[in-house]
Amino acid sequence: MFRTIARIAFRNFLMRFKSTLVLIIGMSIPAMLLVGGLSLNDTVKNWIVKSLKNNFGPADISVENPRNNIFVRLALDQQIVDLLKERKDVLAILPVSESLVRVKYNGRTIDCLAMGVRSEDLSNFVGKEIQIPSQGVIISRDLADALNIKENDLVSINMTGQAGEFKVVQIGEEGFLNFKGDHLQFPGVIFMNADELTGAVGFPTRLYLHVDKTIEEHEDFVNDLNQEMRISAVAIKATLLNSPANKALGYLTIAFGGFSILASLILVYLFVQSFLEERNTMLATLRILGFKSSHVFALLMLEGFAYFLVSGLFGASAGMFLAGFLLERLKNFSSVMMAGTLWLSKLELQVSFSSILAGISGGLVLPLVIFTAKARKIVSGPAVRMLRFEEEGQSSLRKSTGYVGLAVIVLAVLLTLFYPEFSVALILLASVGAFMVFPSSYLGTFLATGIFVYVLRFRPAELTSWDVLQRGAAFFLASWLLFFSLLTPLRKLFSRSASEGSVSTFVALSYVQRNKRNSFIIALMFSLIVFVVILTLVVPYNVERFVNEQLETGIFGYNFMVIQNPLKLIFTGADLEIAEGIEKHARVYVAQLNNDPVAFVDENFLKDAMVKSIKSNEWRKILLEPGTIAVGTLGDESVPEQINGRIRPLFGLGGSENLTFRVIGKFDLRQILVPVKYVASINSMPANIRFVPVLLARVDENNVSTVKDFYSERFDFPIHIVEELNRVLSGVDFLVKTGLILLYFGLLSGLSGVVFHTMRSVVLRRKLTAVLKAVGMTNKSVGLAFVVENLTMASLGILVGVFASVLFSKDVMDQIFSMIGSGRFLFPIWNVLTFMVGLYVIMTVTIALLVFLSKANPAESLRVQD
């Protein structure tokens, strides 16, 4: 019996090659996206596992002073070092002082990490004899390769503005001597004598521990250390290996592909429905001939599993190519953005069998569940009932839908009493319930109009995230109700015309309205993807326009900023020099007032600064008075007449003082790039606090590189505002284009659904088509009817997606503008039109070719069995 079942199943699978190919392409999308995302995770994980040996060696745990920050590293108490050495589970310990330095060789420079160590400590830690003589350094292999440095070469090392010549006594080949930072974020490390490293505060500022634990046990070990001692311990190997950030590439792929996966699942439902309806007569016949229901069920499952398995294998193969394509895009992007210094540029694609298996399984789970449930339902009963399955199913479905609709209405009314803030969502819920009880096109039009009027008329002054989500759902659902309800009046409109073209349209619309379930399924695929695609086009377009406007003013009208290295405040306290090439400048001194940033500005700033939100220039004179201050607000917030608080230096550099300021005005925080809460004049600056000096400057684009080099050589932090904003825009552009590539796979699923529906319609309606041709319709008019029918279903979804996305994207941008500054919403109509025209051209050509290549004369069509 099994042989007979298998023969029938695979015969059915192979005999319809065209429809099988279309289904395989459309249903392979979930497996492809899942395998692609998981393969990217495999690639990163494989590289990290190799790096644990090549770049970490015995370094398992790092220990620091819990008061450390990004600029200042405080020394650890010797008592802590001694306690850690006494622990039996600590096999080796390396005390170091760390500082960022700039190494220069043969005219090339690169920023890296420097470690001040003692030779005997380093020898004990790495397990071999190492000597670092005076003015000698060990350079890690990756850093040496980047600058083409060899042993005995002399290199210049700039440490917090103090440069010196050092001899390379050894190249660190692998392990800890080739260390690249906790997160592999540095191009390499320089090891030097602790007393020759300037810029570090004391010795040691960090400890590296090698422990008698597995990587899986490191986190527990660190938790115990942090509880026992006042330290900040990190399991650097375990953190790097298990960090969700290192899996972000794969998760981002799967997240962007979520709507494409959903569209593919909708195609699966369409296939299952068509497949089971087509097999109904054959299955009933087999039951009459003696097949048991279990045999029929096995036949269905075997044939269906063949479709899904081939789709999964095809998707897995395509997923590996997708992962390679996305990885190359990411490597090219990182090389442009980060000058090739990131580890991303060295990744090589790695795909594990478990990821392929997980991708295929994940892509098949929901399709198989849908298929199994429908197959079990159709075969569970006598053969006679199988022939009436569709009618009985529709009747029972209508009854159950009505009861569910009533329950939904009652639930929405009750929830409104307790959760009025979700009124929009509950109105949508009630509307869905009403349409389920009374599925009328007139009611649908009325409900859609009511929802639009309510949402647009009662728009909150300040949109919250919940408001945006509720309104987005309202726009989407109301658009569906409106356009779907217009099908009936459109069909009646075309029925009044007698021309051949309108007859084709009338026939097409009649089938769309008659087969509402199929029409809805196909349209839903397109509406979801088009909705997200247009949103992906609109939001970055408006963000880019806004950022370009901000580029014109920069930071208060300056396009360049220099932050002095806070370590210099400890050693020298000198102010920032003015580099050649700076056209105008202003000095700013930054501290904290009541835990918010406060900037004390000089007269140049008060004379030249651009502040859009303050129209009058009187504040420039008033702020020169001691004890006055301007306060930044979000929108129309009120401010007090005076501010009392404690001034503290940033990063805990010492000193504080209580002061009182008279508030002379306010400015809009959303219209400046740097979120400074308070601005005062240097005439109000207390004398006993170490402020962080900042230089704002205007620099010609031709001189930017020279000015940046001037401050970088002094180990300060120069920032070219235009360059950084363009970097952000490049990142947004990369994400948008990558997201669109993944969303286009959803459109491929939608197109597969249309093609599959067209192919099945052409086959199942051959007799009807022959009759229409016999009574006078031409091949052209019949073909046109098929084209119009399928384009109407797709257009329904496209119109819903466009209409809803236009309204929703405005809400999204209004919320974004409320957070980052004022802005004006514009819809990129040419971008959207280009996308839609391309989509319609592809659909029309595909459907037309499919229909007109399947034409036959009436006599032949009448002899063809369904």
Residue pairs with C-beta under 8 A, 6 or more apart in sequence:
1 295
2 298
5 295
5 298
5 299
5 302
6 302
8 299
9 299
9 302
9 303
9 306
10 302
10 303
10 306
12 279
12 303
13 20
13 303
13 306
13 307
14 20
18 759
19 756
19 759
19 760
20 307
22 752
22 755
22 756
22 759
23 267
23 271
23 307
23 311
23 752
23 756
24 307
24 310
24 311
24 314
25 314
25 748
25 752
26 264
26 267
26 748
26 749
26 751
26 752
26 753
26 756
27 264
27 267
27 268
27 271
27 307
27 308
27 311
27 315
27 367
27 749
27 752
28 264
28 311
28 312
28 314
28 315
28 318
28 363
29 257
29 260
29 261
29 263
29 264
29 315
29 363
29 745
29 746
29 748
29 749
30 261
30 264
30 265
30 315
30 362
30 363
30 366
30 367
31 311
31 312
31 314
31 315
31 316
31 319
31 359
31 360
31 362
31 363
31 364
32 315
32 316
32 318
32 319
32 322
32 359
32 363
32 745
33 253
33 254
33 257
33 260
33 261
33 319
33 322
33 742
33 745
34 254
34 261
34 319
34 358
34 359
34 362
34 363
35 315
35 316
35 319
35 320
35 322
35 323
35 351
35 355
35 356
35 359
35 360
36 250
36 253
36 257
36 319
36 320
36 322
36 323
36 326
36 359
37 249
37 250
37 251
37 252
37 253
37 254
37 257
37 323
38 250
38 355
38 358
38 359
39 250
39 319
39 320
39 323
39 349
39 350
39 351
39 355
40 249
40 250
40 253
40 323
40 326
40 327
41 246
41 247
41 249
41 250
41 251
41 355
42 350
42 351
42 352
42 355
43 249
43 323
43 327
43 347
43 348
43 349
43 350
43 351
44 246
44 247
44 249
44 250
44 347
45 241
45 246
45 247
45 350
46 350
47 343
47 346
47 347
47 348
47 350
48 184
48 240
48 241
48 246
49 241
51 180
51 184
51 240
51 343
52 215
52 237
52 240
52 241
53 174
53 175
54 174
54 175
54 178
55 142
55 174
55 175
55 178
55 179
55 180
55 184
56 175
56 176
56 179
56 236
56 237
57 126
57 174
57 175
57 176
57 177
57 179
58 91
58 92
58 125
58 126
58 127
58 175
58 176
58 208
58 210
59 94
59 176
59 179
59 208
59 209
59 210
59 236
59 237
60 208
60 209
60 210
60 211
60 213
60 215
60 218
60 235
60 236
60 237
61 208
61 209
61 211
61 218
61 221
61 222
61 225
61 233
61 234
61 235
61 236
62 182
62 206
62 207
62 208
62 209
62 233
62 234
62 236
63 76
63 80
63 84
63 206
63 207
63 208
63 209
63 225
63 231
63 232
63 233
63 234
64 73
64 76
64 205
64 206
64 207
64 231
64 232
64 233
64 234
65 73
65 74
65 75
65 76
65 205
65 231
65 232
66 230
66 231
66 232
67 74
67 652
68 74
68 205
68 232
69 651
69 652
70 651
71 565
71 566
71 567
71 651
72 201
72 566
72 567
72 570
72 651
72 652
72 653
73 97
73 98
73 99
73 200
73 201
73 205
73 206
74 201
74 202
74 205
75 97
75 201
75 202
75 203
75 204
75 205
76 95
76 204
76 205
76 206
76 207
76 231
80 229
80 230
80 231
81 93
81 95
81 204
81 207
83 229
84 90
84 93
84 207
84 209
85 93
88 212
89 211
89 212
89 213
89 221
90 209
90 210
90 211
90 212
91 210
91 211
91 212
92 124
92 125
92 127
92 209
92 210
93 121
93 125
93 207
93 208
93 209
93 210
94 117
94 121
94 122
94 124
94 125
94 176
94 207
94 208
94 209
95 117
95 118
95 121
95 203
95 204
95 206
95 207
96 115
96 116
96 117
96 194
96 204
96 205
96 206
96 207
96 208
97 115
97 116
97 194
97 197
97 200
97 202
97 203
97 204
97 205
97 206
98 113
98 114
98 115
98 116
98 200
98 205
98 206
99 113
99 114
99 116
99 159
99 160
99 197
99 198
99 199
99 200
99 567
100 111
100 112
100 113
100 114
100 199
100 715
101 111
101 112
101 113
101 114
101 157
101 158
101 159
101 190
101 199
102 109
102 110
102 111
102 112
102 157
102 158
102 712
102 713
102 715
103 109
103 110
103 112
103 139
103 143
103 147
103 155
103 156
103 157
103 158
103 190
104 155
104 156
104 157
104 158
104 163
105 147
105 148
105 149
105 153
105 155
105 156
106 147
106 148
108 147
109 712
110 143
110 146
110 147
110 187
110 341
111 187
112 143
112 186
112 187
112 188
112 189
112 190
113 179
113 181
113 186
113 188
113 189
113 190
114 157
114 159
114 189
114 190
114 191
114 192
114 197
115 179
115 189
115 190
115 191
115 192
115 197
116 192
116 193
116 194
116 195
116 196
116 197
116 200
116 203
117 132
117 191
117 192
117 193
117 194
118 193
118 194
119 130
119 131
119 132
119 193
122 130
122 132
122 191
123 129
123 130
125 176
125 208
125 210
126 175
126 176
126 177
130 138
130 170
131 169
132 138
132 169
132 191
132 192
132 193
133 167
133 169
134 193
134 196
135 164
135 165
135 166
135 167
135 196
136 166
136 167
136 168
136 169
136 192
136 193
137 155
137 157
137 166
137 167
137 168
137 169
137 190
137 191
137 192
138 168
138 169
138 170
138 171
138 172
138 177
138 190
138 191
138 192
139 149
139 155
139 168
139 170
139 171
139 172
139 188
139 189
139 190
139 191
140 171
140 172
140 177
140 178
140 179
140 180
140 188
140 189
140 190
141 171
141 172
141 173
141 174
141 177
141 178
141 188
142 178
142 180
142 187
142 188
143 149
143 187
143 188
143 189
143 190
144 150
144 168
144 171
144 188
146 187
146 188
146 341
147 155
149 155
149 168
149 171
150 168
150 171
151 168
151 169
151 170
151 171
152 167
152 168
152 169
153 167
153 168
154 165
154 166
154 167
154 168
155 165
155 166
155 168
156 163
156 164
156 165
156 166
157 163
157 164
157 166
157 190
157 192
158 713
158 715
159 197
159 198
159 199
159 715
160 198
160 199
160 565
160 567
160 568
160 571
160 715
161 565
161 568
161 713
161 714
161 715
161 716
162 198
162 199
163 713
164 196
166 192
170 177
172 178
172 179
172 189
172 191
176 208
177 191
178 188
178 189
179 188
179 189
180 186
180 187
180 188
180 189
180 343
181 189
182 234
182 236
182 239
182 240
183 240
183 243
184 240
184 343
185 342
187 341
194 203
194 204
198 571
199 567
199 715
201 567
201 570
211 218
211 221
213 221
215 235
215 237
215 238
215 241
216 238
218 235
218 237
218 238
219 235
219 238
221 235
222 233
222 234
222 235
225 231
225 233
226 232
226 233
240 246
244 251
249 326
249 327
249 330
252 738
253 322
253 323
253 326
253 742
256 738
256 739
256 742
256 743
257 742
257 743
257 745
257 746
259 528
259 529
259 532
259 743
259 746
260 529
260 742
260 743
260 744
260 745
260 746
260 748
260 749
261 363
261 746
262 528
262 746
263 525
263 528
263 529
263 746
263 747
263 749
263 750
264 746
264 749
265 366
265 367
265 370
266 521
266 524
266 525
266 749
266 753
267 525
267 749
267 750
267 752
267 753
267 756
268 366
268 367
268 370
268 371
269 370
269 521
270 518
270 521
270 522
270 753
270 756
270 757
271 307
271 756
272 304
272 367
272 370
272 371
272 374
273 374
273 517
273 518
273 521
274 756
274 757
274 760
275 304
276 300
276 374
276 375
276 378
277 390
278 760
278 764
279 300
280 378
280 386
280 387
280 389
280 390
281 387
283 296
283 299
283 300
283 378
283 379
283 386
284 383
284 384
284 386
284 387
286 295
286 296
286 299
287 293
287 296
287 382
287 383
287 386
288 383
291 299
293 379
293 380
293 381
296 379
297 375
297 376
297 379
300 375
300 378
300 379
301 371
301 372
301 375
304 368
304 371
304 375
305 368
308 364
308 367
308 368
308 371
309 364
311 363
311 364
312 359
312 360
312 361
312 363
312 364
313 360
315 359
315 360
315 363
316 356
316 359
316 360
319 356
319 359
320 349
320 351
320 356
323 349
323 351
324 349
326 738
327 347
327 349
329 734
329 738
330 344
330 347
331 344
331 345
331 347
333 730
333 734
334 340
334 342
334 344
334 345
335 345
336 730
337 727
337 730
337 731
338 344
377 393
378 386
378 389
379 386
385 392
401 436
402 436
402 437
404 433
404 436
405 432
405 433
405 434
405 435
405 436
405 437
406 433
406 437
407 433
408 429
408 430
408 432
408 433
408 436
409 430
409 433
409 434
409 437
411 429
411 433
412 426
412 427
412 429
412 430
412 433
413 430
415 422
415 426
415 429
416 423
416 426
419 426
421 466
422 466
422 470
424 454
424 455
424 467
424 470
424 471
424 473
424 474
425 470
425 473
427 451
427 454
427 474
428 451
428 470
428 473
428 474
428 477
431 447
431 450
431 451
431 477
431 481
432 477
434 443
434 447
435 443
435 444
435 447
435 481
441 484
441 485
441 486
441 487
441 488
441 489
442 485
443 485
444 481
444 482
444 484
444 485
445 481
445 482
445 485
445 486
447 478
447 481
448 478
448 479
448 480
448 481
448 482
448 485
449 482
451 474
451 477
451 478
451 481
452 475
452 478
452 482
455 471
455 474
455 475
455 478
459 471
460 467
462 818
463 471
463 811
463 814
463 815
463 818
465 815
467 811
468 808
468 811
468 812
468 815
471 807
471 808
471 811
472 804
472 808
472 811
472 812
475 803
475 804
475 807
475 808
476 527
476 531
476 800
476 804
476 808
478 804
479 527
479 799
479 800
479 803
479 804
480 527
480 800
483 796
483 799
483 800
483 803
484 520
484 523
484 796
487 509
487 512
487 513
487 519
487 796
488 513
490 509
491 506
491 509
491 510
491 512
491 513
494 502
494 505
494 506
494 509
495 506
497 503
497 506
500 777
500 778
500 781
501 781
501 784
503 777
503 781
504 777
504 781
504 782
504 784
504 785
504 788
505 785
505 788
507 772
507 785
507 789
508 784
508 785
508 786
508 787
508 788
508 789
508 792
509 788
509 789
509 792
511 761
511 789
512 519
512 789
512 792
512 793
512 796
513 519
518 757
518 793
519 792
519 793
519 796
521 753
522 750
522 753
522 754
522 757
522 790
522 793
522 794
522 797
523 793
523 794
523 796
523 797
523 800
524 797
525 746
525 749
525 750
525 753
525 797
526 747
526 750
526 794
526 796
526 797
526 798
526 801
527 796
527 797
527 798
527 800
527 801
527 804
528 746
528 797
528 801
529 743
529 746
529 747
529 750
529 801
530 797
530 798
530 800
530 801
530 802
530 805
530 839
531 800
531 801
531 804
531 805
531 808
532 743
532 746
532 805
533 740
533 743
533 747
533 801
533 835
534 801
534 802
534 805
534 806
534 809
534 832
534 835
535 805
535 808
535 809
535 812
536 736
536 739
536 740
536 743
537 736
537 740
537 828
537 831
537 832
537 835
538 805
538 806
538 809
538 813
538 827
538 828
538 832
539 809
539 812
539 813
539 816
540 732
540 733
540 736
541 826
541 828
541 831
542 813
542 816
542 823
542 825
542 826
543 732
543 816
544 729
544 732
544 733
545 823
545 826
546 817
546 820
546 821
546 823
547 725
547 728
547 729
549 823
550 673
550 725
550 821
551 721
551 722
551 725
553 610
553 612
554 560
554 673
554 721
554 722
555 561
555 672
555 673
555 674
555 696
555 721
556 586
556 605
556 609
556 610
556 611
556 672
556 696
557 608
557 609
557 610
557 698
558 585
558 586
558 609
558 696
558 697
558 698
558 721
559 697
559 698
559 699
559 720
559 721
559 722
560 582
560 696
560 697
560 698
560 699
560 704
560 707
560 718
560 719
560 720
560 721
561 694
561 695
561 696
561 697
561 718
561 719
561 721
562 576
562 694
562 695
562 697
562 711
562 716
562 717
562 718
562 719
563 692
563 693
563 694
563 716
563 717
563 719
564 575
564 576
564 692
564 693
564 694
564 695
564 716
564 717
565 715
565 716
565 717
566 650
566 651
566 653
566 692
568 574
568 715
568 716
569 653
569 690
569 692
570 653
573 690
575 587
575 693
576 587
576 693
576 694
576 695
576 711
576 716
577 710
577 714
578 585
578 695
579 706
579 707
579 710
579 711
580 706
580 707
580 710
581 699
581 700
581 703
581 706
581 707
581 710
582 697
582 698
582 699
582 703
582 707
583 697
583 698
583 699
583 700
584 604
584 608
584 697
584 698
585 604
585 695
585 696
585 697
585 698
586 601
586 602
586 604
586 605
586 608
586 609
586 695
586 696
586 697
587 601
587 602
587 604
587 605
587 682
587 693
587 694
587 695
587 696
588 599
588 600
588 601
588 602
588 605
588 693
588 694
588 695
588 696
589 599
589 600
589 682
589 685
589 691
589 692
589 693
589 694
590 597
590 598
590 599
590 600
590 650
590 676
590 691
590 692
590 694
591 597
591 598
591 600
591 647
591 648
591 649
591 650
591 689
591 691
591 692
592 598
592 647
592 648
592 649
592 650
593 643
593 645
593 646
593 647
593 659
593 677
593 678
594 643
594 645
594 646
596 677
596 678
597 675
597 676
597 677
597 678
598 629
598 647
598 676
598 677
598 678
598 679
598 680
599 676
599 678
599 679
599 680
599 694
600 680
600 681
600 682
600 684
600 685
600 691
601 609
601 679
601 680
601 681
601 682
602 681
602 682
603 624
603 681
605 696
606 620
606 623
606 624
606 681
607 620
611 667
611 671
611 672
612 668
612 671
613 667
613 668
613 671
614 665
614 667
619 630
619 664
619 665
622 628
622 664
622 665
623 629
623 630
623 664
623 679
623 680
623 681
624 681
624 683
625 681
625 683
626 681
626 683
626 684
627 659
627 660
627 661
627 662
627 684
628 661
628 662
628 663
628 664
628 680
628 681
628 684
629 643
629 661
629 662
629 663
629 664
629 678
629 679
629 680
629 684
630 663
630 664
630 665
630 666
630 667
630 678
630 679
630 680
631 639
631 643
631 663
631 665
631 666
631 667
631 677
631 678
632 666
632 667
632 668
632 669
632 672
632 675
632 676
632 677
632 678
632 679
633 639
633 666
633 667
633 668
633 669
634 668
634 669
634 670
635 668
635 670
635 818
637 666
639 663
639 666
640 663
641 662
641 663
642 660
642 661
642 662
642 663
643 660
643 661
643 663
643 678
644 658
644 659
644 660
644 661
645 658
645 659
646 656
646 657
646 658
646 659
647 656
647 657
647 658
647 659
647 686
647 689
648 655
648 656
648 689
649 655
649 656
649 689
649 690
649 691
649 692
650 692
651 692
653 690
654 690
655 688
655 689
655 690
656 689
657 686
657 688
657 689
659 684
659 686
661 678
661 680
661 684
667 679
668 821
668 822
669 675
669 677
670 818
670 819
670 820
670 821
670 822
671 821
671 822
673 721
685 691
697 707
699 707
699 720
701 722
704 720
704 723
707 718
708 718
708 720
710 718
711 717
711 718
712 718
747 839
750 794
750 797
751 842
751 843
751 846
754 790
754 793
754 794
754 843
754 846
754 847
755 846
755 847
755 850
757 790
757 793
758 786
758 790
758 847
758 850
758 851
759 850
759 854
761 786
761 789
761 790
762 769
762 786
762 850
762 851
762 854
763 866
764 866
766 856
766 861
766 864
766 866
767 861
767 862
767 864
767 866
769 782
769 861
770 856
770 858
770 859
770 860
770 861
770 862
771 858
772 782
773 779
773 782
773 857
773 858
773 861
774 858
779 852
779 855
782 855
783 848
783 851
783 852
783 855
786 847
786 851
787 844
787 847
787 848
787 851
790 843
790 847
791 840
791 843
791 844
791 847
794 843
798 836
798 839
802 832
802 836
806 827
809 825
809 827
810 825
813 823
813 825
814 825
816 823
817 823
817 825
856 864
